[in-house]
Structures are given as structure tokens and as C-alpha cells.
């Protein structure tokens, strides 16, 4: 009887630990999905004449999506915050490059 109870306890704790790991994987997958979707859209945007504007917009959207994610894992949350900050910086850079391109900057003339 005690062995059966001990077995159930071990299986229950093991299942709880596995569930926590799965949750962390799910949280990580949410970050990866946003990053992959943004990267795919950026590749398409880079082939258009409004690439800088679109890249800035996509980066802003990705940062906003990351900001709405609620993650329980501290390391993943830190990663999320750093990635959102990087997207914000990319958005700002894209906006500045779009302004330069619109002003007929010699750098962008062919």
C-alpha cells in the first residue's frame, strides 16, 4: 500500500514538473513565433520601395506583441524585454532611414 502511494506521489510530482517544463516551452514558442513572423514579413518588406517604413512598422508591431505577452519564467521574460527593446530600436532606425531615403539622400541614389 505504501509503495503504491509512493509511486502515485512520484508520478504526480513528475507530471507536475513535466507540465512546468512544457509551459516554459510554450512560453518560449510564443516569443519564437513573433520573431519568426516578423522576420518573414521583413524579408518581404525589404524587397519593396517602402522597405524602411514597413520595417519600422513591423518592428513596432513586434515590440507591441511582445509587450502583451505575460510570461511566468523570469529568464524568458528578460529575453522578451530585450527583444522588444531591440525591435523598438529597429523601428526608430527604420523611421530615420525612411526619412533619409525620402529626402533624396545621396546614399540611397543608384
N, C-alpha and C positions, 0 to 999 in steps of 0.2 A: 504494500500500500504506500509506504513512504517513498519507495523508488518510483512508483507511478506518479506520485505528486511532485517529486523532484524533477522527473522527466517533463511533466507538463509545465513546471516553473521555468526550466531551462529553455524549452521550446518557446514559451511565451516571451521570455526576455530576449531570446534570439530573434524572434519575429519582430519585436518592438525595435531592436537595433537595426534589423534589415529595413524596416519601414522608415526609420530615420535616414538611413543611407539613401534610400530611394527618393525620399523627399529632397535631400540635398542634390541628387542627380536631376530631379525635376526642376529645382530652382536654377541649377546651372544651365539646363537645357533652355529655360526661358531667356536667359542672357544670350546664349549662343544663337537662338532663333532670331532675336532682334538684330544681333551683329551680322548674321548671315543674310538676312533680308535686306538690311541696309547696304551691305557690300554688293549684293546683286543689283540693287537699284542704282547704286553709284556707278557701276560699270556701264549700265545703260545710259545714265546721265552724262557720263564723260564723253560719249560719242555724239552729243548734241551741241548746238551753238550756245545754248544757255546752261552749259555744264556747271559753271561755278555757282550760278544762282540755285540750280537744282541740288547740287551737292550741299550747299549751305542749308537749304530747306530740309533735305533728307537727314542731315546731321542733327538739326534742331528737333526733328520728329523722333529720331532715335534717342536723343537725350531725354525727351519728354516721356517716351515709353519706358525707359529705364527708371526714371524718377517715380513712375507709378507702381513699379514692382515692389512688393513687400516680401522681403526675404528674411528668413529666420536665422540663416547661417551668417555668422559675423564676417568670415573671410569672403564669402560670395557677395555680401553687402558692400564690403570695402572695394572689391573688384568692380561691382556695379557703379559705385560712386566715381571711381577713377575713369571708367569707360564713359560714363555720362559727361564728365568734365572734358575728356578728350573729344567727344562729339561736339560739345559746346565750343571748344577752341577751333575745331574744324569748321564749324558753322561760321564763326567770326572770320576766319581766314578766307573761306569761300566768298563771303559777302565783300570783303576787301578786294579780292581778286576780281570779282564781278564788276566792281566799281572801276578798277583799273582797265579792265577789258572794254567797258562801256566808254571810257574816256579816250579811247584810241591810243592807249599806251603803246609805245614802240615795241615793247617786249612781246606784245601779242600780235603784231603785224607779221604777215607772211610775205 
